[in-house]
Amino acid sequence: MVERMSGGVMTGQSGAHRRNSDRPRILDPGEISGTVGHGDRRVRIFPDLDALSREAASLIEQTANAAVSQRGRFAMALAGGRSPRTLYRILAAESGSRIPWEHTHLFWGDERSVPLDHPDSNYRMVARSLLSGITIPEGNVHRVRTERGPRGAAGSYERMLRRFFDANGQGESALTFDLVLLGVGSDGHTASLFPDDPGLDGDRRWVRAVRAPAGVVSRRRVTLTLPAINRSRHAVFLVSGSNKRPVMKAILDDPAPAASPYPAARVRAAGTTWWLMDEQAVPTEEVP
């Protein structure tokens, strides 16, 4: 399903208009069957990054309140990079009173193996754009311990996640985050899962130490794996910029063949996987 957002209404591919109040709702976490990787995919197109970030904030607000009502807590994995900064500032400045931060737990989808005060640190970016503007218990912020080195940090993060989600012994059926935020690179990578990474296939771990391809900033990294991401109840991609057009055409035209070269195409949460795109990222020939 592709939906184009414009002027306060939502325009479907057929040209029919629906009011924002009629837009598809976020599933209550209690309605998720627990089947990993077989949920719905929905695509929405927005005029710009600010508009798609506001929609993402609304989805987060809905999902957070539903999760707390159903399960007593909301667990969200955050994205790094440039695109989410606008969203985090909106969450801090405008959504603070509507999100139950005291019952919210924040995690990182990936992290660069750098000190916390390094300009490339995803934690540093989130701390400045989001954490500085909200009131959240210190124990609810679960950062990657980069001071332990990539392998040590990956091992400790996986152990922490499995304890938090009480997943030991649940095998493939264990669900993790209520919502995971993701971006997609022009090469089709997401989190720090890059094309041609042999660890993409058959990996049962939830967290890995990886080495990004040459030319990528801060090559030593820690990342959630596809099994961990696809155990999420919902996933939200934030896609902005014209450099994303070629990869988005490949992913949205037919996600099955794109799964091999593009890790982002392999993401399919248990509930809904949202692709929120700005106009610049939309392929010239819009997908059906």
C-alpha positions in Angstrom: 0.0 0.0 0.0 1.4 3.4 -1.0 -0.2 6.6 0.6 0.8 10.1 -0.4 0.3 12.7 2.4 -0.4 16.2 1.3 -2.4 19.2 2.7 -3.9 17.5 5.7 -5.3 14.6 3.7 -4.0 11.3 2.6 -4.1 10.4 -1.1 -3.9 6.8 -2.0 -2.5 5.5 -5.3 -6.0 5.4 -6.7 -6.4 9.1 -6.1 -9.1 8.7 -3.4 -8.8 11.0 -0.4 -9.2 10.0 3.3 -9.0 12.3 6.3 -6.1 11.9 8.7 -8.5 10.6 11.3 -9.2 7.6 9.0 -5.6 6.6 8.6 -4.6 3.1 9.5 -4.1 2.6 13.2 -1.1 1.1 15.0 -1.8 -2.4 16.2 -2.1 -2.8 19.9 0.9 -5.0 21.0 -1.6 -7.5 22.4 -2.9 -8.1 18.9 0.5 -9.3 17.6 0.4 -13.0 17.1 4.2 -13.4 17.7 5.0 -14.6 14.1 8.4 -13.1 13.3 8.9 -11.4 10.0 5.4 -11.8 8.4 3.7 -8.5 9.1 2.2 -5.8 6.8 4.2 -3.3 4.9 2.9 0.3 4.3 4.5 3.1 2.4 3.7 6.8 3.0 5.1 9.7 1.0 5.5 13.2 2.5 6.5 16.6 1.1 9.7 16.8 3.2 11.7 15.5 6.1 9.8 17.6 8.7 6.4 16.2 7.6 7.6 12.6 7.7 9.2 13.1 11.0 6.0 14.4 12.5 4.2 11.3 11.2 6.9 9.2 12.8 6.4 11.0 16.1 2.6 10.3 15.9 3.3 6.6 15.3 5.6 6.5 18.2 3.1 8.2 20.5 0.3 5.8 19.5 2.5 2.7 19.9 4.0 3.9 23.2 0.6 4.5 24.8 -0.8 1.2 23.5 2.3 -0.7 24.7 2.2 0.8 28.2 -1.6 0.2 28.5 -1.1 -3.5 27.4 2.2 -4.4 28.9 3.3 -1.7 31.3 6.3 -0.5 29.3 7.3 0.7 25.8 10.6 -0.5 24.3 12.0 1.4 21.3 15.3 1.0 19.4 16.6 4.2 18.0 18.3 4.9 14.7 21.5 6.9 14.2 22.7 9.0 11.4 21.3 12.4 10.2 17.7 11.7 9.2 16.3 11.0 12.8 17.6 14.2 14.3 14.5 16.1 13.2 12.2 13.4 14.7 14.1 13.4 18.0 13.8 17.2 18.3 10.1 17.0 17.7 9.7 14.3 20.3 11.6 16.3 22.8 9.9 19.7 22.1 6.3 18.7 21.2 5.5 15.2 22.2 7.0 15.1 25.7 3.7 15.3 27.6 2.0 12.7 25.3 4.6 9.9 25.6 4.9 8.0 28.9 8.7 8.5 29.2 8.7 7.1 32.7 7.6 3.7 31.3 9.7 4.0 28.1 13.0 2.1 27.5 15.4 3.3 24.8 17.9 1.2 23.0 20.2 1.7 20.0 19.9 -0.1 16.7 23.6 0.4 16.1 26.5 2.3 17.4 30.0 3.3 16.2 32.9 2.1 18.3 33.9 5.5 19.5 33.9 7.4 22.8 30.5 8.8 24.0 31.6 12.4 23.3 32.9 11.6 19.8 31.1 13.5 16.9 30.3 10.1 15.3 28.7 8.6 18.4 25.0 7.8 17.9 24.5 8.1 21.6 25.9 11.6 21.6 23.5 12.6 18.8 20.5 11.2 20.7 21.6 12.7 23.9 21.8 16.2 22.4 18.6 16.0 20.2 16.3 13.9 22.4 17.5 13.0 25.9 18.4 16.6 26.8 14.8 17.6 26.3 12.8 14.9 28.1 12.6 13.5 31.6 13.3 9.8 31.6 14.8 7.5 34.3 18.5 7.0 33.8 18.0 3.2 34.1 15.6 3.3 31.1 18.4 4.4 28.7 20.3 1.3 27.5 23.3 2.5 25.6 25.9 0.3 23.9 29.0 0.0 26.1 31.5 1.1 23.4 34.3 1.4 26.0 34.4 -2.5 26.0 35.5 -2.6 22.4 33.2 -3.9 19.5 33.1 -7.6 20.5 32.8 -6.9 24.2 30.1 -4.3 23.6 28.2 -6.7 21.3 28.3 -9.5 23.8 27.2 -7.5 26.8 24.4 -5.8 24.8 23.0 -9.1 23.6 23.0 -10.5 27.2 21.3 -7.3 28.4 18.6 -7.6 25.7 17.9 -11.2 26.3 17.5 -10.5 30.0 15.3 -7.5 29.4 13.0 -9.3 27.0 13.2 -12.5 29.1 13.9 -14.3 25.8 16.1 -17.2 27.0 14.5 -20.5 25.9 11.9 -18.8 23.7 13.9 -19.4 20.5 12.5 -18.0 17.3 9.2 -17.0 18.9 10.6 -14.3 21.2 9.4 -10.7 20.3 11.6 -7.8 21.2 11.1 -4.1 20.7 7.6 -2.5 20.5 9.0 -0.3 17.7 12.4 -0.1 16.0 13.4 3.1 14.1 15.6 2.5 11.0 17.2 4.4 8.2 18.4 3.2 4.8 21.6 4.1 3.1 22.0 4.7 -0.6 23.7 1.3 -0.7 20.6 -0.3 0.9 22.2 -0.8 4.3 20.2 -0.4 7.5 21.4 -0.1 11.1 25.0 -1.3 10.5 24.0 -4.2 8.3 25.7 -3.7 5.0 25.4 -5.5 1.6 27.7 -8.5 1.0 28.0 -9.1 4.8 28.3 -12.9 5.1 26.8 -12.7 8.6 23.4 -11.6 7.3 22.4 -15.2 6.6 21.9 -17.8 9.2 22.9 -15.6 12.2 21.0 -16.4 15.4 22.7 -13.7 17.4 20.8 -10.5 18.2 23.9 -8.2 18.3 27.1 -8.4 16.3 30.4 -6.5 16.0 30.9 -5.6 12.4 33.4 -3.7 10.2 31.7 -1.4 7.8 33.0 -1.2 4.2 35.9 1.1 3.2 34.9 4.7 2.9 32.2 4.5 5.6 32.7 6.8 8.6 33.8 4.9 11.8 34.1 1.4 10.4 34.2 -0.5 13.7 30.6 -0.9 14.8 28.0 -2.8 16.9 24.6 -3.5 15.4 21.4 -5.3 15.9 21.0 -8.3 13.6 18.1 -9.1 11.3 16.7 -11.7 13.7 16.6 -9.1 16.4 15.0 -6.4 14.2 12.5 -8.8 12.7 11.4 -9.8 16.2 10.1 -6.2 16.7 6.4 -5.6 16.9 6.7 -2.7 14.5 9.4 -1.0 12.4 9.5 2.5 11.0 11.9 3.5 8.2 12.8 7.2 7.8 13.9 7.8 4.2 14.9 11.2 3.0 17.0 12.5 0.0 17.3 12.0 -3.7 20.3 9.7 -3.3 17.9 7.1 -2.0 15.8 6.8 -5.2 17.6 4.0 -6.9 17.7 1.7 -3.9 14.1 2.6 -2.9 12.9 1.6 -6.4 14.6 -1.8 -6.1 13.2 -2.4 -2.6 9.7 -1.2 -3.2 9.2 -2.7 -6.7 9.8 -6.2 -5.5 11.3 -6.8 -2.0 12.0 -10.4 -2.6 14.9 -10.1 -5.1 16.1 -7.0 -3.4 16.7 -9.0 -0.2 20.0 -10.3 -1.4 21.8 -7.1 -2.2 19.9 -4.8 0.2 19.7 -5.6 3.9 16.9 -3.0 4.4 14.6 -5.0 2.1 14.9 -8.0 4.5 13.3 -6.1 7.4 9.7 -7.3 8.1 8.4 -6.7 11.6 5.8 -8.9 13.2 3.2 -6.2 13.0 3.6 -3.3 10.6 6.7 -2.1 8.8 6.3 1.5 7.8 8.3 3.2 5.1 8.0 7.0 5.5 9.6 8.8 2.6 9.9 12.4 1.5 9.3 13.4 -2.1 13.0 13.5 -2.9 13.4 9.8 -2.1 10.5 8.7 -4.3 11.6 6.8 -7.4 10.7 8.5 -10.7 8.2 5.8 -11.5 6.2 5.4 -8.3 5.6 1.8 -7.2 2.1 0.4 -7.6 
